[in-house]
Each structure stands twice: as C-alpha cells, then as structure tokens.
Amino acid sequence: MTSSPADAPTTGVDLVDAALGDIVALEERPLAEHAEVFTDVQERLRRALDA
C-alpha cells in the first residue's frame, strides 16, 4: 500500500500539514533522499514554532 500527502494527518495548521504530507510522501522517494526531507521538515517546523 502506498500513501500520498493526502493521506497525511491534518492539524489545521497549513505549514504543519504540508510538513506531514512531505513525510508521508517519503514512501515514494528513494531512501537516499529521506535525510534531506527530514532536515527540511525540521527546519520548517522550527520556523513555524518561532513565528
């Protein structure tokens, strides 16, 4: 079974929902790309918390 960003849980906070969608979409991406996505998601979530 494959997941899509549409299958990601939602929080009602657009930035957080987009980050969760990117994590769910990792299933379709090569393992070598996962660390880069996690780093990007972490940075975006930190910025959201700082706002």
MMTF fields as JSON, N, C-alpha, C and O atoms, coordinates in Angstrom:
{
  "mmtfVersion": "1.0.0",
  "mmtfProducer": "UNKNOWN",
  "numBonds": 203,
  "numAtoms": 204,
  "numGroups": 51,
  "numChains": 1,
  "numModels": 1,
  "chainsPerModel": [1],
  "groupsPerChain": [51],
  "chainIdList": ["A"],
  "bondAtomList": [4, 2, 8, 6, 12, 10, 16, 14, 20, 18, 24, 22, 28, 26, 32, 30, 36, 34, 40, 38, 44, 42, 48, 46, 52, 50, 56, 54, 60, 58, 64, 62, 68, 66, 72, 70, 76, 74, 80, 78, 84, 82, 88, 86, 92, 90, 96, 94, 100, 98, 104, 102, 108, 106, 112, 110, 116, 114, 120, 118, 124, 122, 128, 126, 132, 130, 136, 134, 140, 138, 144, 142, 148, 146, 152, 150, 156, 154, 160, 158, 164, 162, 168, 166, 172, 170, 176, 174, 180, 178, 184, 182, 188, 186, 192, 190, 196, 194, 200, 198],
  "bondOrderList": [1, 1, 1, 1, 1, 1, 1, 1, 1, 1, 1, 1, 1, 1, 1, 1, 1, 1, 1, 1, 1, 1, 1, 1, 1, 1, 1, 1, 1, 1, 1, 1, 1, 1, 1, 1, 1, 1, 1, 1, 1, 1, 1, 1, 1, 1, 1, 1, 1, 1],
  "groupList": [{"groupName": "MET", "atomNameList": ["N", "CA", "C", "O"], "elementList": ["N", "C", "C", "O"], "formalChargeList": [0, 0, 0, 0], "bondAtomList": [1, 0, 2, 1, 3, 2], "bondOrderList": [1, 1, 2], "singleLetterCode": "M", "chemCompType": "L-PEPTIDE LINKING"}, {"groupName": "THR", "atomNameList": ["N", "CA", "C", "O"], "elementList": ["N", "C", "C", "O"], "formalChargeList": [0, 0, 0, 0], "bondAtomList": [1, 0, 2, 1, 3, 2], "bondOrderList": [1, 1, 2], "singleLetterCode": "T", "chemCompType": "L-PEPTIDE LINKING"}, {"groupName": "SER", "atomNameList": ["N", "CA", "C", "O"], "elementList": ["N", "C", "C", "O"], "formalChargeList": [0, 0, 0, 0], "bondAtomList": [1, 0, 2, 1, 3, 2], "bondOrderList": [1, 1, 2], "singleLetterCode": "S", "chemCompType": "L-PEPTIDE LINKING"}, {"groupName": "PRO", "atomNameList": ["N", "CA", "C", "O"], "elementList": ["N", "C", "C", "O"], "formalChargeList": [0, 0, 0, 0], "bondAtomList": [1, 0, 2, 1, 3, 2], "bondOrderList": [1, 1, 2], "singleLetterCode": "P", "chemCompType": "L-PEPTIDE LINKING"}, {"groupName": "ALA", "atomNameList": ["N", "CA", "C", "O"], "elementList": ["N", "C", "C", "O"], "formalChargeList": [0, 0, 0, 0], "bondAtomList": [1, 0, 2, 1, 3, 2], "bondOrderList": [1, 1, 2], "singleLetterCode": "A", "chemCompType": "L-PEPTIDE LINKING"}, {"groupName": "ASP", "atomNameList": ["N", "CA", "C", "O"], "elementList": ["N", "C", "C", "O"], "formalChargeList": [0, 0, 0, 0], "bondAtomList": [1, 0, 2, 1, 3, 2], "bondOrderList": [1, 1, 2], "singleLetterCode": "D", "chemCompType": "L-PEPTIDE LINKING"}, {"groupName": "GLY", "atomNameList": ["N", "CA", "C", "O"], "elementList": ["N", "C", "C", "O"], "formalChargeList": [0, 0, 0, 0], "bondAtomList": [1, 0, 2, 1, 3, 2], "bondOrderList": [1, 1, 2], "singleLetterCode": "G", "chemCompType": "PEPTIDE LINKING"}, {"groupName": "VAL", "atomNameList": ["N", "CA", "C", "O"], "elementList": ["N", "C", "C", "O"], "formalChargeList": [0, 0, 0, 0], "bondAtomList": [1, 0, 2, 1, 3, 2], "bondOrderList": [1, 1, 2], "singleLetterCode": "V", "chemCompType": "L-PEPTIDE LINKING"}, {"groupName": "LEU", "atomNameList": ["N", "CA", "C", "O"], "elementList": ["N", "C", "C", "O"], "formalChargeList": [0, 0, 0, 0], "bondAtomList": [1, 0, 2, 1, 3, 2], "bondOrderList": [1, 1, 2], "singleLetterCode": "L", "chemCompType": "L-PEPTIDE LINKING"}, {"groupName": "ILE", "atomNameList": ["N", "CA", "C", "O"], "elementList": ["N", "C", "C", "O"], "formalChargeList": [0, 0, 0, 0], "bondAtomList": [1, 0, 2, 1, 3, 2], "bondOrderList": [1, 1, 2], "singleLetterCode": "I", "chemCompType": "L-PEPTIDE LINKING"}, {"groupName": "GLU", "atomNameList": ["N", "CA", "C", "O"], "elementList": ["N", "C", "C", "O"], "formalChargeList": [0, 0, 0, 0], "bondAtomList": [1, 0, 2, 1, 3, 2], "bondOrderList": [1, 1, 2], "singleLetterCode": "E", "chemCompType": "L-PEPTIDE LINKING"}, {"groupName": "ARG", "atomNameList": ["N", "CA", "C", "O"], "elementList": ["N", "C", "C", "O"], "formalChargeList": [0, 0, 0, 0], "bondAtomList": [1, 0, 2, 1, 3, 2], "bondOrderList": [1, 1, 2], "singleLetterCode": "R", "chemCompType": "L-PEPTIDE LINKING"}, {"groupName": "HIS", "atomNameList": ["N", "CA", "C", "O"], "elementList": ["N", "C", "C", "O"], "formalChargeList": [0, 0, 0, 0], "bondAtomList": [1, 0, 2, 1, 3, 2], "bondOrderList": [1, 1, 2], "singleLetterCode": "H", "chemCompType": "L-PEPTIDE LINKING"}, {"groupName": "PHE", "atomNameList": ["N", "CA", "C", "O"], "elementList": ["N", "C", "C", "O"], "formalChargeList": [0, 0, 0, 0], "bondAtomList": [1, 0, 2, 1, 3, 2], "bondOrderList": [1, 1, 2], "singleLetterCode": "F", "chemCompType": "L-PEPTIDE LINKING"}, {"groupName": "GLN", "atomNameList": ["N", "CA", "C", "O"], "elementList": ["N", "C", "C", "O"], "formalChargeList": [0, 0, 0, 0], "bondAtomList": [1, 0, 2, 1, 3, 2], "bondOrderList": [1, 1, 2], "singleLetterCode": "Q", "chemCompType": "L-PEPTIDE LINKING"}],
  "groupTypeList": [0, 1, 2, 2, 3, 4, 5, 4, 3, 1, 1, 6, 7, 5, 8, 7, 5, 4, 4, 8, 6, 5, 9, 7, 4, 8, 10, 10, 11, 3, 8, 4, 10, 12, 4, 10, 7, 13, 1, 5, 7, 14, 10, 11, 8, 11, 11, 4, 8, 5, 4],
  "groupIdList": [1, 2, 3, 4, 5, 6, 7, 8, 9, 10, 11, 12, 13, 14, 15, 16, 17, 18, 19, 20, 21, 22, 23, 24, 25, 26, 27, 28, 29, 30, 31, 32, 33, 34, 35, 36, 37, 38, 39, 40, 41, 42, 43, 44, 45, 46, 47, 48, 49, 50, 51],
  "secStructList": [7, 7, 7, 7, 4, 4, 4, 1, 7, 7, 7, 1, 7, 2, 2, 2, 2, 2, 2, 2, 2, 2, 2, 2, 4, 4, 4, 4, 1, 7, 4, 4, 4, 2, 2, 2, 2, 2, 2, 2, 2, 2, 2, 2, 2, 2, 2, 2, 2, 2, 7],
  "xCoordList": [0.834, 0.0, 0.878, 1.82, 0.576, 1.338, 0.468, -0.755, 1.126, 0.436, 0.751, 1.779, -0.134, 0.099, -0.028, -0.56, 0.455, 0.308, -1.139, -1.39, -2.079, -3.489, -3.858, -4.857, -3.066, -3.312, -2.724, -2.94, -1.989, -1.333, -2.372, -3.422, -2.074, -2.986, -3.008, -2.046, -4.098, -4.188, -4.286, -4.837, -3.737, -3.729, -4.527, -4.892, -4.799, -5.446, -4.455, -4.848, -3.169, -2.114, -1.426, -0.754, -1.592, -1.137, 0.332, 0.664, 1.205, 2.626, 2.905, 3.703, 2.26, 2.451, 1.857, 2.467, 0.688, 0.07, 0.929, 1.037, 1.537, 2.429, 3.641, 4.075, 4.185, 5.341, 4.969, 5.729, 3.808, 3.36, 3.151, 3.462, 2.63, 2.452, 3.779, 3.878, 4.797, 6.124, 6.68, 7.335, 6.42, 6.891, 6.157, 6.782, 4.85, 4.08, 4.562, 4.636, 4.89, 5.327, 6.692, 7.086, 7.42, 8.73, 8.642, 9.606, 7.496, 7.316, 7.608, 8.047, 7.356, 7.545, 8.934, 9.261, 9.751, 11.063, 12.166, 11.998, 13.282, 14.412, 14.907, 14.877, 15.354, 15.848, 16.947, 17.04, 17.758, 18.855, 18.359, 19.124, 17.106, 16.554, 15.882, 15.554, 15.671, 14.908, 15.551, 14.86, 16.848, 17.514, 17.334, 17.094, 17.448, 17.275, 15.858, 15.67, 14.872, 13.481, 13.259, 12.63, 13.772, 13.617, 14.26, 13.696, 15.421, 16.099, 15.267, 15.111, 14.737, 13.902, 12.646, 12.278, 11.991, 10.777, 11.095, 10.341, 12.182, 12.553, 12.766, 12.297, 13.464, 13.703, 12.394, 12.208, 11.496, 10.209, 9.373, 8.731, 9.371, 8.608, 9.204, 8.468, 10.526, 11.171, 10.791, 10.503, 10.793, 10.393, 8.948, 8.62, 8.088, 6.68, 6.542, 5.726, 7.318, 7.264, 7.81, 7.35, 8.782, 9.391, 8.505, 8.669, 7.571, 6.707, 5.679, 4.881],
  "yCoordList": [-1.181, 0.0, 1.244, 1.347, 2.16, 3.411, 4.523, 4.505, 5.494, 6.645, 7.866, 7.928, 8.828, 10.099, 11.208, 10.985, 12.398, 13.505, 13.714, 14.205, 13.351, 13.483, 12.536, 12.76, 11.481, 10.526, 10.98, 10.329, 12.079, 12.565, 13.07, 13.58, 12.926, 13.511, 15.029, 15.624, 15.645, 17.091, 17.717, 17.131, 18.916, 19.635, 20.923, 21.504, 21.37, 22.655, 23.799, 24.936, 23.502, 24.495, 24.162, 23.137, 25.022, 24.718, 24.302, 23.325, 25.021, 24.704, 23.317, 22.561, 22.988, 21.672, 20.584, 19.53, 20.829, 19.843, 19.566, 18.418, 20.597, 20.412, 19.577, 18.713, 19.828, 19.059, 17.592, 16.706, 17.332, 15.951, 15.275, 14.096, 16.017, 15.476, 15.088, 14.066, 15.906, 15.584, 14.31, 13.515, 14.115, 12.898, 11.678, 10.651, 11.771, 10.651, 10.322, 9.152, 11.346, 11.147, 10.472, 10.045, 10.368, 9.713, 8.265, 7.717, 7.652, 6.261, 6.076, 5.011, 7.127, 7.063, 7.523, 7.444, 8.001, 8.544, 7.581, 6.807, 7.616, 6.745, 7.025, 8.164, 5.992, 6.112, 7.172, 7.865, 7.293, 8.261, 9.703, 10.572, 9.974, 11.323, 11.62, 12.774, 10.616, 10.8, 11.793, 12.646, 11.692, 12.585, 14.041, 14.892, 14.336, 15.707, 16.204, 17.348, 15.353, 15.739, 15.956, 16.938, 15.048, 15.223, 16.518, 17.214, 16.844, 18.083, 19.29, 20.23, 19.268, 20.363, 20.504, 21.615, 19.39, 19.425, 19.975, 20.793, 19.542, 20.032, 21.55, 22.253, 22.044, 23.486, 24.262, 25.301, 23.754, 24.428, 24.427, 25.429, 23.314, 23.247, 24.163, 24.79, 24.243, 25.162, 26.607, 27.382, 26.968, 28.332, 28.602, 29.699, 27.604, 27.755, 27.97, 28.781, 27.262, 27.418, 28.766, 29.336, 29.272, 30.56, 31.742, 32.847, 31.5, 32.601, 33.017, 33.921],
  "zCoordList": [0.0, 0.0, 0.0, 0.786, -0.86, -0.891, -0.343, -0.475, 0.277, 0.839, 0.007, -0.667, 0.059, -0.614, 0.42, 1.507, 0.092, 1.043, 1.478, 2.579, 0.635, 1.005, 2.148, 2.833, 2.364, 3.433, 4.77, 5.792, 4.77, 5.982, 6.979, 6.588, 8.252, 9.249, 9.096, 8.61, 9.507, 9.401, 10.789, 11.721, 10.896, 12.16, 12.075, 13.097, 10.851, 10.665, 10.519, 10.256, 10.689, 10.51, 9.192, 9.079, 8.204, 6.848, 6.781, 6.11, 7.459, 7.403, 7.987, 7.434, 9.085, 9.715, 8.827, 8.648, 8.277, 7.394, 6.169, 5.737, 5.608, 4.457, 4.852, 4.09, 6.03, 6.505, 6.689, 6.298, 7.282, 7.45, 6.097, 5.934, 5.141, 3.791, 3.164, 2.486, 3.391, 2.858, 3.49, 2.815, 4.778, 5.447, 4.909, 4.643, 4.746, 4.195, 2.781, 2.408, 1.998, 0.615, 0.514, -0.572, 1.626, 1.587, 1.128, 0.593, 1.336, 0.926, -0.562, -0.996, -1.33, -2.782, -3.223, -4.407, -2.288, -2.65, -2.249, -1.307, -2.944, -2.596, -1.181, -0.716, -0.516, 0.851, 0.967, 1.98, -0.048, -0.032, 0.105, 0.522, -0.234, -0.155, 1.181, 1.454, 2.014, 3.242, 4.211, 4.768, 4.414, 5.372, 4.976, 5.833, 3.692, 3.222, 3.505, 3.918, 3.286, 3.536, 5.029, 5.424, 5.864, 7.312, 7.79, 8.634, 7.266, 7.646, 7.239, 8.018, 6.033, 5.548, 6.405, 6.789, 6.705, 7.522, 8.913, 9.44, 9.499, 10.824, 10.809, 11.704, 9.805, 9.707, 9.56, 10.192, 8.73, 8.532, 9.801, 10.119, 10.531, 11.777, 12.841, 13.603, 12.896, 13.854, 13.552, 14.464, 12.269, 11.887, 12.289, 12.741, 12.126, 12.493, 13.994, 14.43, 14.777, 16.228, 16.664, 17.653, 15.935, 16.281, 15.896, 16.414, 14.988, 14.493, 15.529, 15.279]
}
